[in-house]
Amino acid sequence: MINDKVKKEALTRLKRVEGQVRGIMKMIEEEQYCIDIINQVSAAEKALNGVSRIVMKRHVESCVTEAIVRGEGQNKIEELIDAVYKYSKR
């Protein structure tokens, strides 16, 4: 589960990403230089990846750890491995 600290940090970053995306939209509407747009898209992608890392860390610290303690960790570990594989393909 996401705790209040992780929730606040993730939402803060997502609001920043939201602003970046609005800025990118404006850049496209104003027909700004393509490379500048690509650079901003890349920055937004990195910011979203940061949110993924925050949430994944919390998932390992809470959900996966708790499942292992209960002796039910195998499914959570497999789920985590699948998520890591998907994340690393980006």
C-alpha positions in Angstrom: 0.0 0.0 0.0 1.1 3.5 -0.7 1.7 5.5 2.5 1.2 9.2 2.9 4.8 10.1 2.3 5.0 8.2 -1.0 1.6 9.5 -2.0 2.7 13.1 -1.5 6.0 12.6 -3.3 4.4 10.8 -6.2 1.6 13.4 -6.6 4.0 16.2 -6.4 6.1 14.7 -9.2 3.0 13.9 -11.3 1.7 17.5 -11.0 5.1 18.6 -12.3 4.8 16.1 -15.2 1.3 17.5 -15.9 2.8 20.9 -16.2 5.5 19.6 -18.5 2.9 17.9 -20.7 0.9 21.1 -21.0 4.1 22.9 -21.9 4.8 20.4 -24.6 1.3 20.8 -26.0 1.8 24.5 -26.1 5.2 24.1 -27.8 3.5 21.9 -30.5 0.7 24.4 -31.0 3.2 27.2 -31.4 5.2 25.0 -33.8 8.4 25.4 -31.9 11.7 23.7 -32.8 11.3 19.9 -33.0 14.5 19.1 -31.0 13.3 21.4 -28.2 10.0 19.5 -28.1 11.8 16.1 -28.1 14.0 17.3 -25.2 10.9 18.3 -23.2 9.2 14.9 -23.9 12.3 13.1 -22.8 12.3 15.2 -19.5 8.7 14.3 -18.9 9.4 10.6 -19.5 12.3 10.7 -17.0 10.0 12.3 -14.5 7.4 9.6 -15.0 10.1 7.0 -14.5 10.9 8.6 -11.2 7.4 8.1 -10.1 7.5 4.5 -11.1 10.7 4.0 -9.1 9.1 5.6 -6.0 6.1 3.4 -6.2 8.1 0.3 -7.0 10.4 0.9 -4.0 7.3 1.2 -1.7 5.8 -1.9 -3.2 9.0 -3.9 -2.4 9.2 -2.4 1.1 5.5 -3.2 1.9 3.6 -5.6 -0.3 6.4 -7.9 -1.2 8.0 -7.9 2.2 4.7 -8.6 3.9 3.9 -11.4 1.6 7.3 -13.0 2.2 6.8 -12.8 6.0 3.5 -14.5 5.6 5.1 -17.2 3.6 3.3 -16.2 0.5 6.0 -14.3 -1.3 6.4 -16.3 -4.5 3.5 -14.7 -6.3 4.6 -11.2 -5.3 8.1 -11.9 -6.3 7.0 -13.1 -9.7 4.7 -10.1 -10.1 7.7 -7.8 -9.2 10.0 -9.5 -11.7 7.3 -9.0 -14.4 7.0 -5.4 -13.5 10.8 -4.9 -13.6 11.0 -6.5 -17.0 8.3 -4.3 -18.4 9.8 -1.2 -16.8 13.3 -2.0 -18.2 12.0 -2.3 -21.7 11.2 1.4 -21.8 
